[in-house]
Amino acid sequence: MLLAQISDLHVMPKGELAYGRVDTASMLRNAIEHLNRLDPQPDVVLITGDLADKGQRTAYAHLREILGELKAPYYVIPGNHDKVAEFRLAFADQPYLPTTGEFILYSIETLPLRLVAVDSIVQGRTRGTLCDERLAWLDRTLAERPDAPTLVMMHHAPFVTGLSHFDEVGMERSAELERVIARHPQVERVLCGHVHRSTQIRFGGTIASSCPSTAHQAALDLRPVGLDSFTLEPPGFQLHRWTGGVLFTHTLNIGTFDGPFPFH
């Protein structure tokens, strides 16, 4: 099975640029064109939050128009930039999304890898958390199928990245989440967004990772007090391949590059 992960799309209403500078819609179209050219094709695409930069209804309409170009089916979760009410309205036709309850929590049981999606946002705040209700739901849901290899997907990265700005606006109660994950060794990966860079760490007996953005990337500033800034280095996405009981991941840049050329 081949899963593509894209994240932090930050789509704006038509004609608007994110931060007055980034054409996130065109960059998402480029990402989708790249995904659609892949051989083999991804079986599904996971979209790990911050779909609309300011959560406007017009931005979600623009986003849905662009996502309509994807060949593969996709699964979404909200990020801190998303507005939950507008998010629910925009994706009301997606049968896997819950129609009731305060949080976006669901599982997909029909794939070779079970997918468990957890809403980590606190509306109106940049930082994320998992409250008692969400932690209990995750623990209970993972316990239902202890022998099913599972991906957990969420927006906020529950670990320190070394990027001081993102660590300040990361996720609360990550230690409690780690204890939940550690109780369920069938979890193959915790897939996140939010960081706008590719990062990985050991977490709860498995690996937690973040995906680069299809748009702008967080500046790589590892000083104790780093800049709150972004760069226009090449955008990216991740491919997760599940084969023979093993999950491996490639991080790819989005663009057209020379090659391939033979080694010999």
C-alpha positions as CSV (number, residue, x, y, z in Angstrom):
1,M,0.0,0.0,0.0
2,L,1.2,3.5,-0.9
3,L,0.0,6.5,1.1
4,A,0.9,10.1,0.3
5,Q,0.9,12.7,3.0
6,I,0.5,16.4,2.4
7,S,0.2,19.1,5.0
8,D,-0.2,22.8,5.8
9,L,-1.8,23.8,2.5
10,H,-2.8,27.2,3.8
11,V,-5.1,27.9,0.9
12,M,-6.5,31.4,0.6
13,P,-9.6,32.8,-1.2
14,K,-9.1,33.2,-4.9
15,G,-6.8,36.1,-5.7
16,E,-5.2,36.3,-2.3
17,L,-1.7,35.4,-1.2
18,A,-0.8,34.0,2.3
19,Y,1.3,36.5,4.2
20,G,1.0,38.8,1.2
21,R,3.6,36.7,-0.5
22,V,2.9,33.0,-0.9
23,D,0.6,31.7,-3.7
24,T,-0.5,28.6,-1.7
25,A,-3.2,27.7,-4.1
26,S,-0.9,27.4,-7.1
27,M,1.6,25.5,-5.0
28,L,-1.1,23.0,-4.0
29,R,-2.0,22.6,-7.6
30,N,1.7,21.8,-8.3
31,A,1.7,19.3,-5.5
32,I,-1.4,17.6,-6.9
33,E,0.0,17.5,-10.4
34,H,3.1,15.8,-8.9
35,L,1.0,13.3,-7.0
36,N,-1.1,12.5,-10.0
37,R,2.1,11.8,-12.1
38,L,3.5,9.3,-9.6
39,D,3.9,5.7,-10.8
40,P,2.7,3.8,-8.9
41,Q,-0.1,6.0,-7.8
42,P,-0.8,6.6,-4.1
43,D,-3.8,4.5,-2.9
44,V,-4.8,7.4,-0.6
45,V,-3.7,10.9,0.4
46,L,-3.6,12.0,4.0
47,I,-3.9,15.7,4.6
48,T,-2.7,16.6,8.1
49,G,-4.2,20.0,8.9
50,D,-4.1,23.8,8.2
51,L,-6.0,23.4,5.0
52,A,-7.3,27.0,4.8
53,D,-5.0,29.7,6.1
54,K,-7.7,31.8,7.8
55,G,-10.6,29.3,7.7
56,Q,-12.9,31.4,5.5
57,R,-15.7,29.7,3.6
58,T,-14.4,31.1,0.3
59,A,-11.0,29.6,1.0
60,Y,-12.5,26.2,1.6
61,A,-14.5,26.5,-1.6
62,H,-11.3,27.3,-3.4
63,L,-9.6,24.4,-1.7
64,R,-12.3,21.9,-2.6
65,E,-12.0,23.0,-6.2
66,I,-8.3,22.2,-6.2
67,L,-8.6,19.0,-4.3
68,G,-11.1,17.8,-6.9
69,E,-8.1,17.4,-9.2
70,L,-6.6,14.6,-7.1
71,K,-6.9,11.1,-8.6
72,A,-6.6,9.4,-5.2
73,P,-9.2,9.5,-2.4
74,Y,-8.1,11.7,0.6
75,Y,-8.7,11.9,4.3
76,V,-8.5,15.3,6.2
77,I,-8.1,16.5,9.7
78,P,-8.1,20.2,10.8
79,G,-5.2,22.3,12.0
80,N,-5.0,25.4,14.2
81,H,-5.6,27.6,11.2
82,D,-8.8,25.9,10.3
83,K,-12.2,26.9,11.6
84,V,-14.1,23.8,12.6
85,A,-17.6,24.9,11.7
86,E,-16.4,25.9,8.2
87,F,-14.3,22.8,7.9
88,R,-17.3,20.6,8.7
89,L,-19.4,22.5,6.2
90,A,-16.8,22.3,3.4
91,F,-16.3,18.5,3.8
92,A,-19.9,17.6,4.7
93,D,-19.9,15.2,1.8
94,Q,-17.0,13.1,3.1
95,P,-18.7,10.1,4.7
96,Y,-15.8,9.2,7.1
97,L,-16.1,12.6,9.0
98,P,-18.2,12.6,12.1
99,T,-21.3,14.8,11.9
100,T,-21.8,15.2,15.7
101,G,-19.5,15.8,18.6
102,E,-17.1,18.6,19.5
103,F,-14.0,17.0,17.9
104,I,-13.1,15.5,14.5
105,L,-12.3,11.9,15.6
106,Y,-12.6,8.9,13.2
107,S,-11.0,5.7,12.1
108,I,-10.8,4.0,8.7
109,E,-11.1,0.3,8.9
110,T,-11.0,-0.7,5.2
111,L,-7.3,-0.1,4.4
112,P,-4.4,-2.5,4.8
113,L,-3.2,-0.1,7.5
114,R,-5.8,1.1,9.9
115,L,-6.1,4.9,10.1
116,V,-7.0,6.6,13.3
117,A,-7.4,10.4,13.0
118,V,-7.3,12.6,16.1
119,D,-8.3,16.3,16.3
120,S,-5.5,18.1,18.3
121,I,-6.8,21.7,17.9
122,V,-8.1,24.2,20.4
123,Q,-10.2,26.6,18.5
124,G,-8.8,30.1,18.6
125,R,-5.4,29.0,19.8
126,T,-2.2,28.1,17.9
127,R,-1.1,25.5,20.5
128,G,-2.8,22.1,20.4
129,T,-3.8,19.6,23.1
130,L,-5.5,16.3,23.6
131,C,-8.1,16.7,26.4
132,D,-9.2,13.8,28.6
133,E,-12.1,13.0,26.2
134,R,-9.8,12.8,23.2
135,L,-7.1,10.8,24.9
136,A,-9.8,8.3,26.2
137,W,-11.2,8.0,22.7
138,L,-7.8,7.3,21.2
139,D,-7.0,4.7,23.9
140,R,-10.3,3.0,23.5
141,T,-10.2,3.0,19.7
142,L,-6.7,1.6,19.6
143,A,-7.7,-1.1,22.1
144,E,-10.5,-2.3,19.7
145,R,-8.1,-3.8,17.2
146,P,-4.8,-4.6,18.9
147,D,-3.6,-6.8,16.0
148,A,-4.2,-4.2,13.2
149,P,-1.2,-2.3,12.1
150,T,-2.2,1.3,12.6
151,L,-1.3,4.9,11.6
152,V,-2.3,7.7,13.9
153,M,-2.7,11.0,12.2
154,M,-3.0,14.4,13.8
155,H,-2.0,18.0,13.2
156,H,0.2,19.1,16.0
157,A,3.6,17.3,16.5
158,P,3.7,16.0,20.0
159,F,7.5,16.4,20.4
160,V,10.2,19.0,20.6
161,T,11.6,19.9,17.2
162,G,14.5,22.3,18.1
163,L,12.7,25.1,16.3
164,S,11.9,27.4,19.2
165,H,8.9,29.1,17.6
166,F,7.2,25.9,16.8
167,D,8.0,24.3,20.1
168,E,6.3,27.3,21.8
169,V,3.2,26.7,19.8
170,G,3.4,22.9,19.8
171,M,1.2,20.4,21.7
172,E,0.3,20.2,25.4
173,R,-0.1,16.9,27.2
174,S,2.3,15.2,24.8
175,A,3.6,13.0,27.6
176,E,0.1,11.6,28.2
177,L,-0.3,10.9,24.5
178,E,3.0,9.1,24.5
179,R,1.8,6.9,27.3
180,V,-1.3,6.0,25.3
181,I,0.7,5.2,22.2
182,A,3.1,3.1,24.2
183,R,0.2,0.9,25.4
184,H,-0.6,0.0,21.8
185,P,2.4,-1.5,20.0
186,Q,0.4,-2.0,16.8
187,V,0.9,1.8,16.1
188,E,3.4,1.9,13.2
189,R,3.6,5.7,13.0
190,V,2.2,9.0,14.4
191,L,1.9,11.3,11.4
192,C,1.7,15.0,12.0
193,G,1.9,18.4,10.2
194,H,2.2,21.9,11.8
195,V,6.0,22.1,11.7
196,H,6.4,22.9,8.0
197,R,9.4,20.6,7.9
198,S,10.3,16.9,7.9
199,T,11.2,15.8,11.4
200,Q,11.2,12.4,13.2
201,I,11.6,11.2,16.7
202,R,11.1,8.0,18.8
203,F,7.8,8.3,20.5
204,G,5.9,5.9,22.6
205,G,7.8,2.9,21.2
206,T,7.2,3.9,17.6
207,I,8.1,6.9,15.4
208,A,6.4,10.3,15.3
209,S,7.1,12.4,12.3
210,S,6.0,15.7,10.7
211,C,5.5,16.4,7.0
212,P,6.8,19.4,5.1
213,S,4.3,21.9,3.7
214,T,3.1,22.0,0.2
215,A,3.7,25.8,0.4
216,H,6.2,27.7,2.6
217,Q,8.6,26.0,5.0
218,A,9.6,27.0,8.5
219,A,13.0,28.6,8.6
220,L,15.6,26.1,10.0
221,D,16.8,28.1,12.9
222,L,18.2,25.9,15.7
223,R,19.3,28.7,18.0
224,P,17.7,28.7,21.5
225,V,15.6,31.7,20.5
226,G,15.1,31.3,16.8
227,L,13.3,33.5,14.3
228,D,9.5,33.2,13.8
229,S,9.8,33.1,10.0
230,F,9.4,31.0,6.9
231,T,11.3,30.4,3.7
232,L,10.4,29.6,0.1
233,E,12.7,26.7,-0.2
234,P,11.2,23.8,-2.2
235,P,7.9,22.5,-0.9
236,G,7.4,18.8,-0.2
237,F,5.3,15.8,0.8
238,Q,5.9,12.3,2.1
239,L,5.2,8.9,0.7
240,H,4.6,6.0,3.2
241,R,4.9,2.5,1.8
242,W,3.5,-0.4,3.7
243,T,4.8,-3.7,2.4
244,G,5.8,-7.0,4.0
245,G,4.7,-5.8,7.4
246,V,7.2,-2.8,7.2
247,L,6.4,0.9,6.8
248,F,9.1,3.1,5.2
249,T,8.9,6.7,4.3
250,H,10.4,9.0,1.6
251,T,10.3,12.8,1.8
252,L,10.2,14.4,-1.7
253,N,10.5,17.9,-3.0
254,I,7.8,19.1,-5.3
255,G,9.0,20.3,-8.7
256,T,10.5,19.4,-12.0
257,F,14.1,18.4,-11.8
258,D,16.7,17.1,-14.3
259,G,17.2,13.3,-14.6
260,P,17.0,10.5,-13.9
261,F,20.5,9.8,-15.2
262,P,22.2,6.3,-15.1
263,F,24.9,5.7,-12.5
264,H,27.0,3.7,-15.0
